[in-house]
């Protein structure tokens, strides 16, 4: 694989379809983008791995939706890893990259530096939020933390909330101060996934699994076969750079008649700005703004996603700026 080919596939999400199986999917590669996401913070390894996994999931899920503005993924728990939050912003026009950002909140005193990140989330929920922009009502769906990884949680979410059998295989690693990450997503086509009947499913805690959703024997066989083929993938094939995503699909699924579409470039991006900070502070009273004001006579704010620092004059902030005396 040439250097040019490698660079062409870095930071992309490639949509594909398996025509013989009624299955669609995505192959993602996040390299420089993941470097940029994680470079904004100094996370311990356990938290870095959670953020890397969440960013990969967000890139693939965001690309599957006819998105006009933003998809967010949130994982909240009662353990030391309290919050993982990501945003995926749809391209503003054809040919432009999608943008992704992510951050984590954690209790450093309780965190086990040698433990798995997922094990330190505890009990909580996995949520997907979709905001199509001004004039629309945001959608949100959530399911409990389940399985042994964020990928398992995402699979549970799609089975439980969307009635779609879904599979994720992800890999990520840091070498020579650079991240390489990749993943493959499989999802049964929506037309073949009617709403499951009955109460509860066969999964953990009565949650739904693929067998509960696919009523037809041929559909179950197609889904099982595609998953068995995906089980043969190696870490080097998933994260590259030696194997192109198109080559990977042919190697794994050549008998399933894979068809690829245009790849979507992805980059790190943050939408924070001074105007947005002012807007967020507009709900506070004069007393609240006074409490936030430092000894130097300014109000400061930091973006959790990109680390941008803002210093603002309190005289132009809050409800007091519009004449309120409260």
Beta strands, then each sheet from edge to edge (+ up, - down):
strand 1: 12-18
strand 2: 23-30
strand 3: 70-77
strand 4: 81-89
strand 5: 98-106
strand 6: 124-131
strand 7: 139-144
strand 8: 166-175
strand 9: 178-188
strand 10: 258-268
strand 11: 299-302
strand 12: 309-312
sheet 1: 7+ 6- 3+ 4- 5+ 10+ 1- 2+ 9- 8+
sheet 2: 11+ 12-
end
